[in-house]
């Protein structure tokens, strides 16, 4: 399973109902707190395996060093705190990926990201989100000798600004695709409710919809840590399926071939969130050359005050 980073996603949180599409962004519901501080997911298929650990913390906005996007107006924090999401991934064939993403914990507006890939084809990627799109920096080693050096010594460098086509709706802000689990957890969707996103695939604007279906039962087995005390949960639990679908913005054919840039999945996926705890316990989707993949929760560190099932 290959993890690839989206250039950008634009979140339009909206309650169910036709009037939601016309509401200005400021009038829509703010994101709530999430029930977890760390998630560890694992996926296995055939002889391949991959794992990812995601940690989130809130940090003072004044401590975040934001890059300058040449000629652009960078997205700014909307309050005193910024969410820092750190993702460490173990990929097939000995590759690893480390990503840091900063975003507004109330609106979901992304500020910037940095991603370092190690192993085959090492690379450094960074993005500064702006009011019009995202400014990207790409740093690569120029040959095998440079690849053995730290990224500061790499000399193949380029940057540029990406504006989605069509343009983002006025007043909206981009969110980062690595924050998708956070957003799904914090959106507070009820059965029948929806949230609408925009995903930038290259410079093509893709509309994503998160639709909460009726709760179902699903078997889980994972380690749960609360205040330093660890227990194993093995049970049949009630989960809320949140289906994520993709299609080109402004109309067009379906999005079966759209790279969601989320855990290497394409076209559509389903996130299962346990109703009692608010913790994502599984993700099911389709990956290139692998087919359907189920990514299961292996362990979780709960946030202080999280619900007890």
C-alpha positions, 0 to 999 in steps of 0.5 A: 500500500503506497501512501501519497500526499495530496496537494490539497483538499478544501473542506466545506463542513455542512449539515445535512439538507439542501440549504447547506451548499449555500451557507458561507464558510463562517456560518458552518459548524466548527470542528469538535475535539477528537477522542484520540491523540494517537492512532496506529493502523496496519494493512496486510495483503498477500506478502505486502504490509504497511503501517502508519502512526498518526499523532496530534497535539495542539500547539500555540500558534506563535510557536509555528514557523510558517513559510513565505509563499512568494507572491501569495497570501498564506493562510493564517491561524484563526485562533491561539492554537494550531493542530500539529499532525505527525504521521510516520509510515512504514511502506512496502519495499523498505520505504518510510515516510514522515509527514508533519501537517499544521492546520486550524483545529476549529475550521480545518484550514491547512497552514503547511506540511513537510514530508520526508521520504526515505529508502528508494527514491528519497525526497523532501516535499513541502507546501504552504497553503494560501488563499488561492491554492498551495505553494510547493517546494520539491527537493531531491538528491542529484544522484546516488552520492547525494542520496546518502547525504541529509536533505540539506545537502540535496541540490535538485530544487524547484518550487511553484504555486498551484491554483485549482481549476476551477478556482476554489469557492470564495472564502473557502480554505484548503485542508490537508489530506493527511488530516482526513481521519481528524476531520472525519472524527471531528465533523460530528456527522450523524447518520444521513449527514454529509460533509463536502470537500474539494480535493486538488489532484494536480491542478484539477479540483475534485469534489469529495463528499463524506456521507454518514450511513446507518450504523452497523456492527463490526469486529475490532481488536486493538490496544487502547491506552488511557492515562497510561493504562493499556487494555486490549479491546476485542469485541463486536462494536457499533460503527458509523460508516462514513463513505467518501466519494470523489468526482470532478468539481463542476460536473463530469464523470465519476471518480473511480480513477481519482487518487484520493492521496489518502493511504494510497487509496483511489476513487472511494473509501469508507471510514468506520468510526466507533459510535461509543468512543468516536475512534476510527477503527477501520478504513476500506478502499481500493489501491493501485495494483492491489485491489480492495484493502482494509486498514485496521486500527492496531492501537489508540491513545485516547484523549483525556476525557474520551468516552468509555464504551 
